[in-house]
Every structure is written in C-alpha cells, then in structure tokens.
Amino acid sequence: MRKNLMHTIKEKGTVGAVEFCNAKATTLTDSITRLNNANIKRVSDKPRNSNHMANAIELKHINTFKNWYPKKKRLLP
C-alpha cells in the first residue's frame, strides 16, 4: 500500500507527517509540477535555506493564510 500524507498523520501524528514531507517533498513537488504543467516551488517567510525565501507576491499569499487560519474563514479559489 502506498502511503500518503493523511495516512501518515493518522498513523504517526504530525511528527510523522513532518518526517514524511521532509523525505518526499522534492518528489511530490516534481511530480505535481509535471502533472499540471506548472511551476511549483516551496517557499517560506522564515526559510532555513535562502533559496526558499518567498518573494513579495508569495509573502502576500503567506500572510493571507496566516491571517485566515486562526479565524477559520472559508477560502475561495
């Protein structure tokens, strides 16, 4: 059986999910990029690797989610 993130969270909790994502992140990003013919990358407003620093537009999106999350607002595409 192929494990996915939700299975890992249920089985090992969030610590297991972090380990899963750390091990699979590049593979997942690459496969979704090819599948959707898109440019997908991992960014952060607090990166440990300077290559992952979000640009101004990405920071705007990150802040939108940070403001949304505590309020549990419904997001529309």
JOURCOR-V242900 format. One record per residue. RES is the residue in one letter. SS is DSSP state (hx for helix, st for strand, lp for the rest). PSI is psi in whole degrees, 0 to 359 (* if undefined). D_FIRST is the distance of its C-alpha to the first C-alpha in whole Angstrom. Layout:
# JOURCOR-V242900
res:RES ss:SS psi:PSI d_first:D_FIRST
res:RES ss:SS psi:PSI d_first:D_FIRST
This chain:
# JOURCOR-V242900
res:M ss:lp psi:131 d_first:0
res:R ss:lp psi:123 d_first:4
res:K ss:lp psi:147 d_first:6
res:N ss:lp psi:178 d_first:9
res:L ss:hx psi:315 d_first:13
res:M ss:hx psi:320 d_first:13
res:H ss:hx psi:316 d_first:11
res:T ss:hx psi:319 d_first:12
res:I ss:hx psi:315 d_first:16
res:K ss:hx psi:322 d_first:15
res:E ss:hx psi:319 d_first:14
res:K ss:hx psi:0 d_first:16
res:G ss:hx psi:188 d_first:19
res:T ss:hx psi:330 d_first:20
res:V ss:hx psi:317 d_first:21
res:G ss:hx psi:325 d_first:17
res:A ss:hx psi:320 d_first:17
res:V ss:hx psi:316 d_first:20
res:E ss:hx psi:317 d_first:18
res:F ss:hx psi:310 d_first:15
res:C ss:hx psi:321 d_first:18
res:N ss:hx psi:319 d_first:20
res:A ss:hx psi:329 d_first:17
res:K ss:hx psi:354 d_first:16
res:A ss:hx psi:310 d_first:19
res:T ss:hx psi:316 d_first:21
res:T ss:hx psi:316 d_first:18
res:L ss:hx psi:314 d_first:17
res:T ss:hx psi:314 d_first:21
res:D ss:hx psi:317 d_first:21
res:S ss:hx psi:321 d_first:19
res:I ss:hx psi:323 d_first:20
res:T ss:hx psi:311 d_first:24
res:R ss:hx psi:316 d_first:23
res:L ss:hx psi:321 d_first:22
res:N ss:hx psi:5 d_first:24
res:N ss:lp psi:53 d_first:27
res:A ss:lp psi:169 d_first:28
res:N ss:lp psi:105 d_first:29
res:I ss:lp psi:133 d_first:27
res:K ss:lp psi:162 d_first:27
res:R ss:lp psi:129 d_first:27
res:V ss:lp psi:165 d_first:30
res:S ss:st psi:155 d_first:32
res:D ss:lp psi:351 d_first:35
res:K ss:lp psi:62 d_first:35
res:P ss:lp psi:147 d_first:33
res:R ss:lp psi:337 d_first:33
res:N ss:lp psi:124 d_first:33
res:S ss:hx psi:340 d_first:36
res:N ss:hx psi:345 d_first:34
res:H ss:hx psi:12 d_first:32
res:M ss:st psi:130 d_first:35
res:A ss:lp psi:144 d_first:35
res:N ss:lp psi:183 d_first:38
res:A ss:hx psi:317 d_first:40
res:I ss:hx psi:316 d_first:39
res:E ss:hx psi:321 d_first:35
res:L ss:hx psi:323 d_first:37
res:K ss:hx psi:317 d_first:38
res:H ss:hx psi:317 d_first:35
res:I ss:hx psi:315 d_first:34
res:N ss:hx psi:326 d_first:37
res:T ss:hx psi:313 d_first:36
res:F ss:hx psi:322 d_first:33
res:K ss:hx psi:322 d_first:34
res:N ss:hx psi:327 d_first:37
res:W ss:hx psi:315 d_first:35
res:Y ss:hx psi:309 d_first:32
res:P ss:hx psi:337 d_first:35
res:K ss:hx psi:349 d_first:36
res:K ss:lp psi:36 d_first:33
res:K ss:lp psi:153 d_first:35
res:R ss:lp psi:129 d_first:33
res:L ss:lp psi:139 d_first:32
res:L ss:lp psi:146 d_first:33
res:P ss:lp psi:* d_first:32
